[in-house]
Amino acid sequence: MASGGRGATRCRTYRGGMARQPARGRPRARTGVLAAVTLIAAAGIIVFVLGQQSPPPSARPHASPSSARAVAAPLAALLRQGTPDTAPKYWEKPSAALEAAAAGADDARFRALGALLVKDGFAGAIVNLGREMTGGWYNWSERRCPRTEPGCYILAWRHAVDAMRSVPGQHFRFLWTVYPGTAAAIDAWPGAAYVDLVGTDIYDWYGGPHDTYPHTASGQLDHDARWRQILTQPGGLDWLARLSQVTGKQAAIPEWGLDFHSFGGQDDPAFITRILAWLHGYHAIGIYWAFQHVAPDQAAPPGPLLAGQGAYAGGPPEVNGLGLLLGGHLQYAEAFLPDQQPVSESSAQPVLASWQQTGYQLILGVPLVALTVPTYNGPPEPGPLAYQLADYPDALAAFRQGVSAGRRP
């Protein structure tokens, strides 16, 4: 989701409008598993077999971004789901910063970030790089490439990954995250050699006409209809499951959560149950958006490791607080570099410092270029304060039961 770029503290931004509406009349992803996907070596995309390690940067020359289209048919079919780049009003004003990054202008910045991560003990961090590029709200959106260079996001991604992988001692994993119901990702797929995990962000909101939540004929919130959309829209969970299977990359939902706005599903325990069951069924990583929704706790919570589960909550005490509510220690904690600043040691160091020696595996949101476009924070939540998960016993019980079920063999 978009951010105001406040370093370790990050507020949820609502795009609203068409970007939030589910895609209708588009092909739906189908289930199935491929043992291997053959990609084009000449395009800088290697022959990939499930379980094979990515080659070193020197073995992955930068190639024309048009090569992203030269992928195996099942993968190409998935990447073409969504709004095509030939659609009216698809292209946004081009980002000069993104064009420069595609030419390697920021390589030194990303190399320095990689060195800082290794030095500070985060050599195994998951890097959520240039997230939600299929929407139009970030400067690094695929829709902000020049029409004559539709693959500049791909080149910028490859430059950043190669720069960070060149740092001695690193074993970063790079997470490629779309947003559901937006643009087709064919112009943003950098190739299997440049991606370690694939993801999408899921919230229990929108889905109805005119920026509303779906309702039944009797006027009740239609949680079942919204869940069907979450599964079947381009970039949704069926799509992500298929992408994970086709590429052999682990799936992740790096942002998911309830929503209590007028366009949200409100107190929806079934949403929590369904998300956690999906995460467990696909051995995926899930990061709950708990910022301002849990009470902080300074001590690491007792209890078992909640494998595959994590939170964005603002800082370690708040992530501890969610673990305490759930009866265990979350495996992952998510943090974000300031979106409105170029990647640098001075912007990253304060974010990283609070997570050292906390015992959490870090997922770090990293902007591909600095954010300069306006953001919209949406209407305030009902009441003077953000919702507290502890105030909704049914939702909390569903959360506890879901993570408990995920721990069973």
C-alpha positions, -999 to 999 in steps of 0.1 A, spaced: 0 0 0 11 35 -5 29 54 22 36 89 33 72 78 38 76 82 75 104 56 81 96 31 107 61 44 111 39 42 80 2 51 75 -21 32 53 -30 51 21 -62 44 2 -62 47 -35 -100 44 -39 -115 47 -74 -110 22 -101 -78 9 -86 -98 -7 -59 -125 -22 -80 -124 -59 -88 -117 -68 -123 -147 -81 -141 -148 -102 -172 -112 -111 -172 -97 -146 -173 -94 -164 -140 -63 -183 -129 -66 -221 -129 -49 -244 -105 -22 -268 -114 15 -275 -110 43 -275 -135 75 -293 -126 96 -268 -145 93 -236 -165 117 -230 -194 126 -194 -198 148 -177 -224 185 -176 -216 193 -150 -242 169 -126 -225 187 -128 -192 160 -152 -179 175 -186 -173 162 -222 -177 146 -226 -143 139 -259 -126 121 -261 -93 146 -259 -64 175 -245 -86 195 -217 -72 197 -183 -89 230 -177 -107 254 -150 -95 249 -115 -109 277 -119 -134 257 -147 -150 226 -125 -154 234 -98 -180 208 -70 -183 186 -76 -213 160 -58 -232 128 -55 -210 108 -68 -239 123 -102 -231 99 -104 -202 73 -113 -227 93 -142 -240 83 -165 -212 67 -199 -211 30 -200 -220 15 -207 -186 35 -179 -170 27 -155 -198 -10 -162 -195 -9 -153 -158 11 -121 -164 -13 -109 -190 -43 -110 -167 -54 -76 -157 -56 -42 -175 -34 -43 -206 -10 -15 -215 -31 -8 -246 -62 2 -224 -73 38 -225 -58 60 -197 -34 31 -188 -2 52 -189 6 77 -162 30 106 -164 64 90 -169 88 90 -139 122 104 -147 135 87 -116 123 53 -128 139 59 -162 172 68 -145 171 37 -123 165 16 -153 197 29 -167 216 20 -135 217 55 -119 209 41 -84 231 10 -85 255 25 -59 226 34 -36 213 -2 -36 248 -16 -32 253 6 -1 219 -5 13 229 -42 8 262 -35 26 244 -18 55 220 -47 59 248 -72 60 267 -50 85 237 -46 108 229 -84 109 202 -85 82 221 -105 55 191 -128 52 164 -101 50 135 -105 26 134 -73 4 99 -63 -7 112 -42 -36 91 -17 -56 59 -32 -42 24 -29 -59 39 -18 -92 7 -28 -110 -12 1 -95 -6 37 -105 0 53 -71 38 49 -69 65 66 -89 79 31 -96 46 19 -111 50 0 -144 24 25 -157 49 53 -152 74 40 -177 75 59 -211 52 43 -237 83 38 -258 101 19 -229 73 -1 -213 97 -24 -195 117 2 -176 104 -12 -143 120 -45 -152 154 -30 -159 152 -9 -127 144 -40 -106 172 -60 -122 197 -32 -115 187 -30 -79 188 -68 -73 221 -72 -90 236 -44 -70 224 -58 -37 234 -93 -46 269 -81 -54 275 -74 -16 297 -101 0 280 -121 27 245 -114 16 217 -140 11 188 -117 5 155 -129 -9 136 -106 -32 98 -104 -30 78 -93 -60 44 -80 -49 15 -70 -72 -18 -54 -62 -51 -72 -71 -74 -60 -98 -50 -36 -114 -27 -37 -144 -14 -68 -161 21 -76 -147 37 -86 -180 55 -53 -182 68 -58 -146 80 -94 -144 118 -93 -142 124 -130 -147 127 -159 -123 164 -154 -118 156 -120 -102 127 -131 -79 127 -153 -48 91 -149 -36 59 -137 -52 32 -119 -34 0 -98 -34 -16 -75 -8 -51 -84 4 -75 -63 25 -111 -69 34 -124 -38 17 -141 -24 -15 -154 -48 -41 -189 -33 -45 -202 -5 -68 -190 31 -63 -162 23 -39 -184 3 -15 -183 -32 0 -205 -59 -15 -239 -62 1 -266 -89 0 -301 -83 -14 -312 -77 22 -285 -50 27 -260 -70 48 -223 -70 42 -217 -98 18 -184 -113 30 -188 -144 8 -190 -123 -23 -160 -103 -13 -140 -135 -7 -149 -148 -41 -135 -116 -56 -103 -119 -35 -98 -154 -49 -106 -149 -85 -96 -114 -96 -64 -109 -115 -36 -106 -89 -59 -124 -63 -52 -155 -44 -60 -181 -71 -37 -161 -94 -9 -160 -68 -12 -197 -61 -9 -205 -97 21 -181 -101 38 -198 -72 32 -232 -87 44 -222 -122 75 -204 -111 84 -225 -80 86 -194 -59 72 -193 -24 40 -172 -20 35 -143 4 8 -119 14 30 -91 28 0 -70 37 -34 -83 49 -59 -71 73 -94 -63 84 -109 -29 76 -135 -9 95 -142 20 71 -175 24 54 -160 5 24 -146 -23 47 -159 -57 58 -158 -46 94 -157 -74 120 -152 -103 97 -138 -134 114 -144 -155 83 -119 -134 64 -93 -141 90 -101 -178 90 -100 -180 52 -67 -161 48 -49 -182 74 -62 -214 59 -49 -202 25 -15 -193 39 -13 -227 56 -25 -246 25 1 -230 3 30 -228 28 29 -190 23 41 -161 45 15 -138 58 20 -103 73 -9 -88 92 -13 -51 91 -15 -44 129 -3 -8 129 -22 10 156 -44 -21 161 -26 -38 190 -12 -27 224 26 -27 226 46 -50 248 83 -45 255 90 -82 262 91 -109 235 60 -130 240 63 -165 254 49 -195 236 57 -214 203 71 -199 171 42 -189 149 59 -201 117 51 -182 85 32 -154 104 43 -119 109 31 -83 113 37 -47 103 29 -28 135 54 1 136 80 -13 159 91 -43 179 68 -37 209 38 -37 187 48 -68 169 54 -84 203 19 -72 212 3 -91 183 23 -123 192 11 -119 228 -26 -118 217 -21 -148 195 -2 -169 221 32 -172 205 62 -155 188 57 -143 153 84 -153 128 85 -122 107 84 -84 112 79 -60 84 94 -25 82 96 1 55 122 25 44 108 60 39 91 60 5 97 98 0 134 96 2 160 80 -21 175 48 -7 204 57 15 223 47 46 209 78 64 173 68 57 178 31 63 199 32 95 171 45 119 147 19 105 171 -10 109 184 0 143 151 -9 162 150 -44 148 185 -55 157 186 -83 183 148 -87 183 146 -123 171 124 -115 141 132 -122 105 130 -89 87 109 -82 57 120 -47 45 99 -26 21 122 -8 -2 111 19 -27 125 14 -62 127 52 -65 116 80 -42 79 87 -40 69 122 -52 33 117 -63 5 129 -40 -11 103 -17 -46 101 -3 -51 88 32 -89 83 29 -116 91 54 -109 85 91 -120 53 107 -153 54 127 -147 68 162 -117 88 174 -92 58 175 -82 30 151 -98 -3 159 -82 -26 184 -81 -63 175 -86 -72 212 -120 -55 211 -133 -80 186 -133 -114 204 -147 -134 175 -121 -120 151 -93 -126 177 -106 -162 183 -105 -169 146 -69 -155 144 -58 -177 173 -75 -208 159 -61 -202 125 -25 -199 136 -29 -229 159 -42 -250 130 -12 -239 110 12 -253 136 -3 -288 134 15 -313 112 
